[in-house]
Amino acid sequence: MHYLTMLLGSLLSMLGFSEPPGQTSVTRISGEHVLLSRTTVRAGTAHFQCLQSDSGNCFYQLYREHCQQAEGAQQCSRVPLMDFVVMVGRTRELTDLPVGFGQQVATLK
């Protein structure tokens, strides 16, 4: 299956088809708890995809981090934006998130 995906991606690339620029992050936890999540941000739209989780859900927390210099050291604080849950196998799409938002994802809340 991986070879087919790679072959198809190469073929489309040679024909001039490509995805618009974006950023993808993958979070993987293995051990006592198992989690696999993928987040893609492209053209102002974020897609949060829960691929695997022991609990059957991925619990997301989005935040904005504010940092400032104080007495020679940088101090940062997180301002929560929203919390939400995505079931395994599902995707949630959000728009109008601030540029550079941060995220945390876990198997349990």
LUMROPA-71352 format. One line per field, with one value per residue: residue in one letter; residue number from 1; z, y, x of N, C-alpha, C in turn. Coordinates in nm, 3 decimals. Example, Ala and Ser with C-alpha at 12.3 -4.5 7.8 and 13.67 -1.06 7.14 Angstrom:
REM LUMROPA-71352
res A S .
n 1 2 .
n.Z 0.780 0.708 .
n.Y -0.569 -0.225 .
n.X 1.319 1.285 .
ca.Z 0.780 0.714 .
ca.Y -0.450 -0.106 .
ca.X 1.230 1.367 .
c.Z 0.780 0.787 .
c.Y -0.330 0.003 .
c.X 1.320 1.290 .
***
This chain:
REM LUMROPA-71352
res M H Y L T M L L G S L L S M L G F S E P P G Q T S V T R I S G E H V L L S R T T V R A G T A H F Q C L Q S D S G N C F Y Q L Y R E H C Q Q A E G A Q Q C S R V P L M D F V V M V G R T R E L T D L P V G F G Q Q V A T L K .
n 1 2 3 4 5 6 7 8 9 10 11 12 13 14 15 16 17 18 19 20 21 22 23 24 25 26 27 28 29 30 31 32 33 34 35 36 37 38 39 40 41 42 43 44 45 46 47 48 49 50 51 52 53 54 55 56 57 58 59 60 61 62 63 64 65 66 67 68 69 70 71 72 73 74 75 76 77 78 79 80 81 82 83 84 85 86 87 88 89 90 91 92 93 94 95 96 97 98 99 100 101 102 103 104 105 106 107 108 109 .
n.Z 0.000 0.078 -0.122 -0.345 -0.283 -0.283 -0.550 -0.687 -0.587 -0.693 -0.968 -0.997 -0.923 -1.132 -1.335 -1.271 -1.066 -0.743 -0.386 -0.222 -0.045 0.298 0.646 0.824 1.112 1.311 1.582 1.793 2.031 2.211 2.417 2.746 2.691 2.375 2.090 1.787 1.586 1.337 1.220 0.990 0.848 0.620 0.395 0.575 0.693 0.929 0.976 1.189 1.262 1.402 1.429 1.577 1.903 2.240 2.401 2.219 2.142 2.056 2.243 2.211 2.275 2.200 2.182 2.233 2.246 2.439 2.464 2.644 2.712 3.022 3.269 3.153 3.084 2.901 2.935 2.914 2.849 2.822 2.643 2.648 2.364 2.265 2.348 2.230 2.111 1.907 1.746 1.691 1.363 1.254 1.135 1.217 1.106 1.119 1.089 1.075 1.282 1.486 1.336 1.385 1.609 1.892 1.989 2.190 2.227 2.354 2.489 2.695 2.882 .
n.Y -0.119 0.123 0.155 0.188 0.430 0.599 0.571 0.672 0.937 1.026 1.007 1.194 1.422 1.443 1.506 1.758 1.811 1.924 1.964 2.256 2.484 2.412 2.313 2.024 1.832 1.552 1.363 1.119 0.872 0.610 0.325 0.305 0.429 0.468 0.671 0.836 1.106 1.349 1.673 1.917 2.225 2.450 2.710 2.876 2.699 2.443 2.098 1.843 1.526 1.225 0.938 0.707 0.590 0.486 0.533 0.576 0.828 1.148 1.406 1.741 2.044 2.374 2.656 2.984 3.116 3.356 3.547 3.729 3.944 3.954 4.079 3.980 3.720 3.509 3.503 3.305 3.260 3.066 3.110 2.976 2.868 2.690 2.378 2.049 1.737 1.460 1.178 0.851 0.789 1.000 1.343 1.683 2.006 2.334 2.686 3.025 3.034 3.168 3.265 3.058 2.918 2.695 2.345 2.074 1.727 1.445 1.113 1.090 1.309 .
n.X 0.082 0.197 0.384 0.222 0.098 0.322 0.402 0.177 0.177 0.422 0.367 0.156 0.296 0.482 0.308 0.241 0.066 0.013 0.001 -0.126 0.093 0.160 0.140 0.216 0.171 0.256 0.153 0.262 0.217 0.344 0.345 0.250 0.007 -0.158 -0.147 -0.221 -0.208 -0.285 -0.226 -0.307 -0.236 -0.345 -0.377 -0.524 -0.701 -0.746 -0.700 -0.782 -0.700 -0.783 -0.620 -0.557 -0.628 -0.619 -0.842 -1.039 -1.087 -0.943 -0.820 -0.806 -0.631 -0.618 -0.405 -0.266 0.051 0.214 0.499 0.751 1.030 1.187 1.380 1.622 1.552 1.334 0.989 0.705 0.355 0.058 -0.238 -0.548 -0.734 -0.935 -1.099 -1.153 -1.296 -1.211 -1.328 -1.179 -1.075 -1.209 -1.226 -1.177 -1.249 -1.129 -1.155 -1.027 -0.837 -0.574 -0.263 0.015 -0.080 -0.078 -0.084 -0.204 -0.239 -0.410 -0.480 -0.656 -0.868 .
ca.Z 0.000 0.083 -0.254 -0.434 -0.248 -0.330 -0.696 -0.728 -0.556 -0.791 -1.097 -0.994 -0.919 -1.267 -1.418 -1.230 -0.958 -0.611 -0.282 -0.186 0.071 0.428 0.752 0.882 1.230 1.354 1.721 1.816 2.165 2.224 2.549 2.829 2.612 2.232 2.022 1.661 1.541 1.234 1.202 0.870 0.835 0.482 0.345 0.679 0.742 1.002 0.980 1.301 1.230 1.506 1.359 1.672 2.044 2.330 2.455 2.111 2.115 2.074 2.313 2.165 2.337 2.119 2.263 2.176 2.342 2.442 2.532 2.657 2.784 3.157 3.348 3.082 3.053 2.831 3.009 2.824 2.907 2.722 2.650 2.582 2.260 2.269 2.369 2.159 2.101 1.776 1.756 1.604 1.227 1.214 1.117 1.243 1.030 1.180 1.018 1.155 1.395 1.472 1.279 1.487 1.727 1.941 2.021 2.267 2.204 2.449 2.481 2.802 2.922 .
ca.Y 0.000 0.239 0.169 0.242 0.572 0.668 0.570 0.765 1.072 1.059 1.027 1.322 1.525 1.457 1.568 1.897 1.825 1.930 2.025 2.391 2.483 2.403 2.255 1.904 1.778 1.422 1.333 0.974 0.828 0.465 0.284 0.274 0.476 0.475 0.780 0.881 1.220 1.431 1.805 1.985 2.364 2.492 2.818 2.927 2.593 2.338 1.968 1.763 1.389 1.127 0.812 0.596 0.631 0.382 0.568 0.593 0.972 1.235 1.527 1.850 2.176 2.474 2.771 3.088 3.141 3.493 3.552 3.861 3.950 4.011 4.063 3.897 3.588 3.512 3.442 3.274 3.211 3.013 3.154 2.873 2.909 2.600 2.234 1.969 1.594 1.399 1.031 0.781 0.774 1.123 1.465 1.809 2.117 2.465 2.803 3.147 3.020 3.262 3.212 3.015 2.860 2.572 2.242 1.957 1.622 1.336 1.006 1.113 1.449 .
ca.X 0.000 0.286 0.446 0.119 0.084 0.442 0.397 0.072 0.226 0.525 0.301 0.086 0.398 0.536 0.205 0.225 -0.030 0.076 -0.080 -0.084 0.183 0.096 0.222 0.157 0.240 0.208 0.179 0.255 0.251 0.338 0.388 0.133 -0.108 -0.128 -0.216 -0.165 -0.289 -0.222 -0.286 -0.260 -0.283 -0.322 -0.463 -0.613 -0.789 -0.676 -0.766 -0.735 -0.739 -0.751 -0.598 -0.557 -0.626 -0.667 -0.973 -1.135 -1.097 -0.827 -0.859 -0.721 -0.637 -0.550 -0.364 -0.179 0.157 0.264 0.629 0.811 1.157 1.177 1.502 1.719 1.499 1.206 0.878 0.594 0.230 -0.035 -0.377 -0.629 -0.828 -1.051 -1.082 -1.252 -1.270 -1.233 -1.331 -1.086 -1.125 -1.279 -1.148 -1.248 -1.193 -1.152 -1.102 -1.012 -0.746 -0.462 -0.139 0.109 -0.143 -0.018 -0.180 -0.170 -0.336 -0.392 -0.581 -0.753 -0.879 .
c.Z 0.000 -0.053 -0.354 -0.409 -0.301 -0.483 -0.747 -0.703 -0.656 -0.927 -1.102 -0.992 -1.058 -1.361 -1.377 -1.122 -0.826 -0.513 -0.260 -0.063 0.201 0.529 0.811 1.002 1.270 1.498 1.741 1.958 2.165 2.357 2.628 2.759 2.466 2.170 1.892 1.605 1.435 1.222 1.080 0.865 0.696 0.446 0.449 0.736 0.809 1.004 1.092 1.281 1.340 1.439 1.452 1.813 2.128 2.377 2.347 2.071 2.128 2.134 2.278 2.252 2.249 2.206 2.180 2.282 2.327 2.524 2.537 2.738 2.919 3.233 3.282 3.047 2.983 2.913 2.915 2.902 2.793 2.750 2.577 2.479 2.261 2.298 2.289 2.149 1.959 1.795 1.658 1.467 1.173 1.201 1.152 1.172 1.100 1.094 1.117 1.282 1.377 1.414 1.393 1.613 1.765 1.972 2.112 2.237 2.297 2.431 2.584 2.838 3.065 .
c.Y 0.126 0.263 0.229 0.391 0.652 0.678 0.671 0.910 1.117 1.088 1.162 1.439 1.549 1.524 1.711 1.919 1.827 1.994 2.168 2.386 2.480 2.344 2.137 1.862 1.648 1.403 1.183 0.945 0.677 0.426 0.244 0.315 0.486 0.585 0.810 0.986 1.296 1.562 1.869 2.124 2.412 2.599 2.862 2.825 2.485 2.212 1.886 1.622 1.295 0.990 0.691 0.651 0.518 0.408 0.577 0.738 1.038 1.365 1.638 1.973 2.269 2.595 2.866 3.118 3.284 3.494 3.697 3.851 4.016 3.977 3.965 3.757 3.603 3.438 3.425 3.228 3.166 3.062 3.049 2.933 2.823 2.458 2.163 1.824 1.548 1.248 0.970 0.761 0.897 1.239 1.585 1.920 2.248 2.573 2.918 3.128 3.118 3.193 3.175 2.958 2.731 2.470 2.138 1.855 1.507 1.232 1.025 1.260 1.466 .
c.X 0.087 0.350 0.347 0.101 0.202 0.442 0.294 0.115 0.331 0.465 0.231 0.185 0.457 0.437 0.176 0.121 0.045 -0.020 -0.035 0.006 0.105 0.192 0.146 0.240 0.174 0.249 0.159 0.301 0.240 0.398 0.266 0.004 -0.064 -0.213 -0.143 -0.260 -0.212 -0.300 -0.223 -0.322 -0.244 -0.425 -0.566 -0.710 -0.705 -0.762 -0.702 -0.789 -0.690 -0.741 -0.604 -0.551 -0.683 -0.810 -1.081 -1.154 -0.961 -0.879 -0.759 -0.741 -0.555 -0.521 -0.281 -0.074 0.208 0.393 0.678 0.940 1.133 1.305 1.600 1.671 1.365 1.101 0.760 0.472 0.139 -0.176 -0.460 -0.724 -0.954 -1.006 -1.189 -1.204 -1.297 -1.227 -1.231 -1.152 -1.195 -1.180 -1.236 -1.174 -1.229 -1.089 -1.089 -0.931 -0.630 -0.339 -0.045 0.047 -0.069 -0.126 -0.119 -0.278 -0.304 -0.502 -0.689 -0.753 -0.840 .
***
